[in-house]
Amino acid sequence: MLAVAKITTKGQTTIPQDVRAALHVAAGDLIAWEVGADGTATVRRVDPLDIEYLRALEGTLSEWSGAADEEAYREL
């Protein structure tokens, strides 16, 4: 699919409807841009994270948050 959009003086653009539909995005959703070394850009939908779930998960990882673990995994 090829879709063309104009960039405003503020650097804004409207995402064409066909592209929004293909990405399954709507107002308020997040998108991420990745620019390759060759100058091509890829845009994708960002799934919102469940902050409460992540906080609960973080609480279960405390056994791996010691100085010995930091030393062991520093080079990864």
N, C-alpha and C positions, 0 to 999 in steps of 0.2 A: 504494500500500500504506500502510495506517495501522497503526502499532505503538506501543503505549503502554508506558512503563517507569517505575518509581518511582525517585526519587533518594533515596539514603541520607543520614544526617546528616553523613557524610564527603564528600558531593558525588559519590558513585559511583553508577553504574547498570549494569544488565546490558543488553547489546545483544541484543534479541530474535533468536532463531534465524533467522527469515525475513529480517531486516535483514542479519545476518552473511552469510547465503547470497547475498543480492542484491549485497552489497559484495565478496564473495569474500574475507572476512577470517576469521582464526582466532586462537587464542591466540598472543600474541607479535607479531602484526602491528601496524602503526602506522595510526592514522586521524588526519585533520586536520579541525578544525572551522572554519568560516568563518561569522561572524555579520554579516548585512546591516544596513544602517541602519534598516530597518523592523522589526528584531527577529527576523527569520527566521534559522534556522541551517541550514547545509548541512554534511553530514559526507561525507568521501570516504576511500577507501583510499589510503595513501601507499606508493608503490613503494619498496622499499629500494634505496639507491644502492650501486653496486659501488665501494667506496672505492679499491681498487687501480687500477681503470680510471680513476677521477677523478684520482688522483695521477699516473698515467702521462700523462693528457691535460694536466694542469697543467704538466708538464715541457716540453710542446711549445709552450706559449703564452708563453714567456719573451721572445720577440722583441717582444711587445706590452706589456711591463710597464715601460717606461721613463718618465722624467719627461715627455717630449714627448707620449707617449700619454695620460698622466694629464691633462695640460693640455688636449689636444685633445678629450677625451671627458668632461671634468668636468661639463658641463651636461646631459648626456644622462640 
